[in-house]
Amino acid sequence: MLPSLTSLDDFRSLLAQAKGADQTAIDAAAARNGQLTKPPGALGRLEDLAIWYGGWRGTDRPEIKSPQVIVFAGNHGVTAQGVSAFPSEVTAQMVINFEHGGAAINQLAKLAGARMDVHALDLDNPVQDFTQGPAMDAAELLAALQAGWNAVDPTADLLVVGEMGIGNTTPAAALAFALFGGEPADWTGRGTGVDDAGLANKTRVVTEGVALHGAAIKDGLDALGCLGGREIAAMVGAIAAARLLHIPVILDGFICCAAAACLQRSCDGALDHAIAGHQSAENAHPALLKELGKEPLLALGLRLGEGSGAALAIQVLKGAIACHSGMATFAEAGVSDG
């Protein structure tokens, strides 16, 4: 079971003390992979995925039986700056759609056999406009981290986290810029479809926000409090909880990866239990994946969020596990291995 979070420093400490994958299981899974009825390396990356997954689950013959998809929703004061093509009211409306089973993520979670949970985080009280001050104070940040931390089912064997929050590509871009540098325009995209003037405005907002808070940002959690949002922080909390519980994670698109970057920039190895589900159509996502050192499983031009690309990628990981754990060895099949 997970320990309780009492402070941001407690969160940092728990993350730093988290144990890595089971090397004995990794070695055994690699040995099994070498005995399966196929030429060495014939299943390509599927082989690496199965061994990685087995290491985190502590077995050389893993199964995926209880995946969990969690969608967190939050609102952002920075939308007052005109950074989105849609009004903030859409966040709450989409939460209702999730709860009624009508969104894309509902269909993909069902297809994957995943439990799906939705957590709306104080939608009537958006986080502050980060061009005017910190998005969240320490208490608000801790509460959002705890919401994600507590949302993870300890009996799950795979986790996908997604988000809904009108305007949240702007804080995601600001986080990426603050954590990795470059130019604001490198990280700022069209999100829900803003025009050229809207894109220039978003870039201005990202520039101003990072300039205001840059001196206060020492690690990923500092950046998260200054520039993030409740749903982004909840994803951070959930991914971290999964790390302690040895539950592998499939990362979704740009916003989810911006959340993951806050973990990576707070503790080395914090994302060793995570893989990238897909490369989204958001223009800065490939660069963010490169910074995270994650190669996506899929690239289908998706830009929906909600955890949709990662939920679809569950099927790829299931395929890897099915082959690894279900195939016969040469000895079992009575086939000569050369």
Disulfide bonds with the S-S distance in Angstrom:
none
